Amino acid sequence: MATIAVFHSVLGVKPGLLEAADMLRSHRHTVHVIDQYNGRVFDDYDPAMEHMEGIGFGALMASALAAGGELPPGFVTLGFSNGAGMAQYVAANVPAVAGAVMSGGAIDPAYLEITWPQGIPAQIHTTVDDPWREQEAIEAAAAAVAAAGGAIEVFDYPGAGHLFADASKPDEYQPEEAELMWSRVLDFLSRIDG
């Protein structure tokens, strides 16, 4: 079974993320939820963005990298929204990461100043009408994975939920799409583990 490092969105470690971690554990995966806010959680984006900017994106990337460096070789990164960028950054900078999953978008690798590691697969999951969606960034991230010889799967879901897989964000949660996303993530993990 896989070892997974989970990176939260700008809102912090919300209950829905912990539920997702428990679901992954129920499939016998080992899950490490990386809390970059030391327990701080937000319901709304404006104060969350202010908090994130106060920490600094560079500092968050450094703490994500430090957390990833403590995990055994062969782990998978999984990130939501801002955490998708952390998942990308760690996957590109920690040797022997086995794969990466990004939900709620992806960040242009040029912005992160990363080169995708050779042969490492990835998934990107987003809704088509997500107001935070950045199509060019998604395409750049997917192209970087493909250029490095990694299998890339980009999944578009109907709807506008940004954190559409987070049951604790009821104004964005889309249960049918979330169920489909998690089935695809579990399949991805089984292929890496297999």
Legacy VTK file of the C-alpha trace (Angstrom):
# vtk DataFile Version 3.0
C-alpha trace
ASCII
DATASET POLYDATA
POINTS 194 float
0.000 0.000 0.000
1.082 3.584 -0.592
2.402 6.179 1.814
0.732 9.524 1.127
1.634 13.068 2.171
-1.526 15.215 2.142
-1.254 18.999 1.815
-4.227 21.155 2.789
-5.784 24.066 0.950
-5.419 27.711 1.973
-8.249 27.029 4.468
-6.128 24.646 6.550
-6.833 21.119 7.759
-10.610 21.117 7.559
-12.702 18.171 8.792
-13.368 17.054 5.220
-9.663 16.610 4.624
-9.352 14.495 7.761
-12.303 12.399 6.572
-10.541 11.881 3.245
-7.380 10.820 5.068
-9.395 8.293 7.084
-10.984 6.979 3.893
-7.538 6.448 2.373
-6.411 4.701 5.553
-9.455 2.411 5.303
-7.931 1.236 2.010
-4.760 0.355 3.950
-2.713 3.343 2.816
-0.464 5.171 5.274
-1.455 8.839 5.363
0.462 11.808 6.748
-1.589 15.012 6.907
0.886 17.891 6.752
-0.537 20.773 8.785
1.282 23.913 7.681
-0.895 26.174 9.835
-0.336 24.472 13.213
-4.040 23.817 13.712
-5.382 27.094 12.323
-8.461 26.565 10.123
-10.572 29.014 8.105
-14.082 28.904 6.670
-13.646 31.821 4.276
-11.011 32.503 1.653
-10.218 36.166 2.366
-8.849 35.708 5.906
-7.233 32.432 4.832
-5.419 34.148 1.976
-4.285 36.899 4.329
-2.939 34.277 6.740
-1.173 32.390 3.946
0.380 35.569 2.592
1.560 36.449 6.094
3.444 33.164 6.265
4.694 33.521 2.697
4.473 31.034 -0.157
8.221 30.455 -0.034
8.083 29.579 3.661
5.209 27.182 3.014
7.166 25.470 0.247
10.162 25.136 2.565
8.055 23.589 5.338
6.388 21.236 2.838
9.799 20.149 1.604
11.016 19.564 5.158
7.956 17.436 5.935
8.392 15.434 2.745
12.046 14.861 3.520
11.056 12.962 6.655
8.981 10.392 4.764
10.243 7.083 3.369
11.127 6.810 -0.327
8.268 5.979 -2.666
5.562 8.150 -1.127
2.846 9.959 -3.072
2.002 13.641 -2.674
-1.656 14.717 -2.622
-2.652 18.370 -2.426
-5.761 20.508 -2.547
-5.748 23.976 -4.128
-2.752 25.782 -2.596
-1.695 22.358 -1.348
-1.580 21.144 -4.951
1.369 23.478 -5.414
2.981 21.992 -2.306
2.390 18.500 -3.713
4.071 19.505 -6.989
6.985 21.187 -5.245
7.686 18.233 -2.969
7.317 15.721 -5.816
9.909 17.641 -7.816
12.394 18.091 -4.984
12.299 14.964 -2.824
14.083 11.983 -4.386
12.057 8.846 -5.063
8.560 10.338 -4.811
6.316 7.844 -6.608
3.554 10.141 -7.864
1.477 13.253 -7.277
-2.234 14.077 -7.153
-3.514 17.653 -7.422
-7.125 18.617 -6.730
-8.538 22.089 -7.282
-5.891 23.055 -9.775
-2.166 23.042 -10.355
0.606 25.628 -10.462
2.783 26.389 -13.457
6.108 24.618 -12.804
7.946 27.745 -14.006
6.401 29.705 -11.124
7.544 27.027 -8.675
10.977 26.929 -10.356
10.824 23.151 -10.615
11.626 20.523 -13.198
9.339 17.523 -13.077
11.182 14.316 -12.145
11.687 11.742 -14.858
8.876 9.223 -15.235
6.801 10.290 -12.216
3.033 10.051 -12.885
0.434 12.584 -11.792
-3.269 13.356 -11.741
-5.024 16.746 -11.823
-8.679 17.064 -10.768
-10.710 20.263 -11.271
-14.247 21.404 -11.975
-14.789 23.167 -15.283
-16.398 26.292 -13.823
-14.195 26.641 -10.745
-13.700 30.405 -10.300
-10.122 29.749 -9.134
-9.303 27.565 -12.146
-6.213 28.606 -14.133
-6.292 26.628 -17.361
-2.827 27.708 -18.509
-1.295 26.555 -15.230
-3.051 23.190 -15.497
-1.804 22.754 -19.057
1.740 23.756 -18.087
1.810 21.300 -15.203
0.427 18.487 -17.367
2.929 19.268 -20.136
5.822 19.163 -17.658
4.813 15.701 -16.440
4.410 14.405 -19.995
7.718 15.940 -21.122
9.463 14.075 -18.314
7.943 10.793 -19.466
5.388 10.542 -16.680
1.825 9.393 -17.220
-0.510 12.360 -16.728
-4.262 12.208 -16.220
-6.262 15.454 -16.239
-9.856 15.112 -15.095
-12.474 17.822 -15.573
-15.703 17.574 -13.592
-18.966 19.453 -14.089
-19.778 22.193 -11.608
-17.994 25.093 -9.972
-16.804 23.711 -6.646
-13.183 24.570 -5.950
-12.817 22.186 -3.012
-15.457 19.935 -4.531
-14.218 16.854 -2.676
-14.401 18.476 0.783
-17.626 17.536 2.556
-16.936 20.172 5.228
-17.199 22.939 2.602
-20.918 22.545 1.822
-21.115 25.503 -0.577
-18.561 23.777 -2.843
-18.925 20.065 -2.078
-20.114 17.935 -5.001
-20.661 14.393 -3.676
-20.988 12.607 -7.013
-17.889 14.230 -8.455
-16.022 13.666 -5.192
-16.852 9.980 -5.264
-15.620 9.717 -8.840
-12.445 11.631 -8.010
-11.632 9.373 -5.070
-12.230 6.240 -7.168
-9.710 7.588 -9.672
-7.231 8.471 -6.933
-7.527 4.986 -5.426
-6.943 3.468 -8.864
-3.873 5.705 -9.301
-2.518 4.586 -5.931
-3.117 0.918 -6.739
-1.161 1.276 -9.971
1.752 2.899 -8.183
1.684 0.308 -5.422
1.245 -2.560 -7.854
LINES 1 195
194 0 1 2 3 4 5 6 7 8 9 10 11 12 13 14 15 16 17 18 19 20 21 22 23 24 25 26 27 28 29 30 31 32 33 34 35 36 37 38 39 40 41 42 43 44 45 46 47 48 49 50 51 52 53 54 55 56 57 58 59 60 61 62 63 64 65 66 67 68 69 70 71 72 73 74 75 76 77 78 79 80 81 82 83 84 85 86 87 88 89 90 91 92 93 94 95 96 97 98 99 100 101 102 103 104 105 106 107 108 109 110 111 112 113 114 115 116 117 118 119 120 121 122 123 124 125 126 127 128 129 130 131 132 133 134 135 136 137 138 139 140 141 142 143 144 145 146 147 148 149 150 151 152 153 154 155 156 157 158 159 160 161 162 163 164 165 166 167 168 169 170 171 172 173 174 175 176 177 178 179 180 181 182 183 184 185 186 187 188 189 190 191 192 193
